[in-house]
């Protein structure tokens, strides 16, 4: 199904937003690529957008009939700014919304869980993507990737808990499907990679692919919270530390077939992503 209006992609220079915008554009869809600076994304229309600057919202919504929503980073209460925007989007003619959430955050849960809960009452067509932790956390600008490059360390409070890490390319592929398919999913979609791995497994894979020795340093929940609090608001740091503790207790030890079922191809493996990023000089 080809949308008649444009698709507003919020966070269009980010990990999933950039990939989603690029895939939509490559498939011939009109894309308004929203970011704080209105940075150009090839094949899209750049638009300035800031969750905390309501004056930017109307122009971003102009002509859009669907929207990909990346919540404001590090905000423990994103509903405060997102729900007024979503009501404005509905009034402006947006009829389909696809929200990026997390496998660790259920409907009605903390942070973006409140937005997830509200979405079905706001739009007749909607989907909530709940990806597992990103494989790109180990290759890009995430704290794990920086620690790997600078110290040869992945520091977590996840213990030996396993996570089916997911490729951001697969998240974007599912996002495009949810935004453009004839019938909106109208459900939440848990996205994972093909296998559940511990952070010790990840450290081994990074070592083998890059040739740089990497180890997993096991922290307590309090140690991780304090470490993260140096980088972000304390409340959000505590929430992330709690998520690591949940991983240690087995909360993310699951594999779903959602990527293959919706895109027609298997989810990418961690090793394939590490090798791909290494070829790019990451």
N, C-alpha and C positions, 0 to 999 in steps of 0.2 A: 504493500500500500504506500503510495507516494503522498506525503503531507502536502496540503495546499498552501500552508503558510511556512514560516521558518521555524527551525528548532533552536531555542535558546539554550546554549550550553554554558552553565555557570561553572566557573573554575576551569576555563578552557585552556589555560596554560599549565594545569596541574597533571598529576599522574594518570588519572582516568579521564578527566575532562578533555585534555589535549588529544588523547587517543580516540575518544568518542567523536570529537569534532572532526578530526582528520578522516575517520571512517565514514561519517555521514557525508562529508564533502566529496570524498572519493566515489561514493555511491550516487552522487548527483543531487543531494538534498541541499536546500538553502540552510545555512547555519549562521546564527548570530553568536559569535564567540566572545563570551563575557569574562572580563578580568578587571582587576582594580585599575590597571593602566590602559586597558583597551588595547592590549598588545596584539598585533596582527598574527593570525594563524593562517597559513597558506590555504587558499580556496574558501575562506570564510569572511564574514563581515565583522570586523572588530567592534566591540561596544564596551564602554566603561561601565563597570558594575562593582558596587561595594555593598555587602550585606548591611553594613552599619551606616550607609549613606542613602536614605530613602529617596533622595532627590535623583539618584541614578536609576531607580527602578522602572519608572514609566517608559523611559526611552529604550531600555533594554527589552521591555516586553512588547514594544511596538511591532506588530506584524507577526508575532509568535503564536503558534497554536499548540506547541508542546515544549516541554522544558526538562532538561536534565539538571538535577539539583545536587550540588556538592555543598554540604554544610560548611559554615565558617569554621576554620581550623582552630582547634584548641578551646572552643567555647563550650563550657559544661552545660549551658542552657540555650542551645541554638533555636529552640521553638520561639523564644522571645522575639527574634528578628525574622525567622522564617515564616511563621504563620501569618503575620500581616502581609508579607510579600505574596504568599500563596493565595490569600483572599483577593489581593489586587490582581494577581495573574488570572484567576478565574474570571473576574469582572472584565478583564481586558481581552478575553477570548481564548485563553489557554484551556484546552480540554483534556490534555494528557500530561501527566507528570511522572517522572521516573526519579526516584530518590536513591542516592548512595548512602547506605547505612553500613552495618557491620554484622558479621555472623555472631559476634559477642553481645549484640544489643537487640533484644527482642522487642516486638511491638509493645509500646507502653513502658519500655525500660528507660534507663537513664539517657541523658543527652538527646541524641537524634531519635531515640525510641518514642518520644512524645510526638514528634513530627510524623513518624510512621503511623502512629495511632490515629492521627487527625486526617491523614491523606484520603482515605476512602470517603469521608464526608465532604471533602472539598472537590473531588474530581470523580467523574464517572469512569474515566480511564486512567489507570495508574499501575505502578509497580514499585516495589522496594527491593533494591539489590543489596543483599547481605553477604558480601564477600568475606572470606577468611582473610588472614593477614597477607599482605602483599609480598610476593617474591622480590619486587623492586626495593623493598626495605633494605635489602642486602647489597644493592648495586647503585643506588642513586644518591640522594642528598639526605636520606633519613639518618637518624643518629646511629643506627646499627651499621650502615654503610660507612659512615665517617669513622666509627670506632674500628671497623675492620681494616680500613686503609691506614689509619694512624697508629693503631695499637695491636692489630691482629687479634681483636677480642670482640665477641658478641656477649654483651652483659644482659642477663634477664633474670626474672624471678620465676621462670616457667619450669625450672627443674628438668625432669625427664619427660614432661608432658609433650604430647605430639600435636602438630598443627598441619592441616592439609593446605599449605601456602598456595596462593593463586596468582597467576600471571595477570598483570594489569591489562595486557592485550586481550585476555579472555573476558575480563570485566567489561571492557569497552565493546567487545563483540556482542555480549549479552545486552548491554545498554542500547546499542543500535537496534537490536532485535525488538527490545521492549518499547522503544520509541517509534518504530516504523511498522511493526507487524499489523495485520488487519484488525485483529482483536487483541486489545491490551491484556496482559497477564492478569491484572487485578488481584495480585497476590504478592507475597514476598518470596524471593528467590535466593536460597543459600548457595553461594558459589565457592567451590574449592578446586584445588589442583587434584592431580591423579593419585597422590599418596600422602599419608600423614607422616610427618618427620619431626624428630626432636631437634632442638637447637644444636645438640652435639652432631646430629646428622648433617645439619646445615653447615656447621663449621668444617666438617670433613669434606663436604662437596665444594665449598669455596676454596679450601686448601688445594684440592685436586685440580680444580679448573684454573685457578689463578697462579698456582705455584707458591703463594704466600702462606706461611703457616698461620692458621686461625684457630682459636680455641673458644669454647663456650665458658664464660665465667658465671657461676651461679650466685645470685644475690638473694637476700631475703626480700620480702615484700616491702619492708620499711626502707631498706637500702635503695631499692629501685625507685620508690616514691621520692626519696630525698634527692636522688640523682636527677630524676626527671623534673623535679621542682625548680632546678636551676635553669631549665629551658622553657618552662611553660607555667601557667597558673597552677597553684598548689592543688586546687580541687580537681583539675583535669589530670594532673600527675598522679593523684591518688586513685582516680578511676582507672587509668592505664595500669597501675601497679596491681589493682584488683583483678584486672583482666589477665595479667600474667599468672596470678595465683590461681585463677580459674583454669588456665591452660594446664598448670601443674596438677590440677585435680581431674583433668580429662575432658574438660568442657568442649575443646576444639578437636578432639580425636575422632573425626568423621570425614567421610568422602562422599560427595554427592555427584550425580550425573547431569547436573543442570547445564553446564557448559556444552556438553555433547548433545544433550537433548534439544537445546535451543539454537545452537549454531551449526550442528551437523558434523562437528569435528571434535576430537578429544582435547581435553584441557592440556596445556603445556606443562612440562615437567620443570622442576627447579634447575636441574642440570642444563636443560636446553636454554633456559633463560640466562643462566650464568654464562654459558658459552656465547650466546647471542650478544650479551652486553660486553663481554670481553673482546669480541670482534669489533665492537664499536669504540673500543678504547676506554671503557668505563673504569 
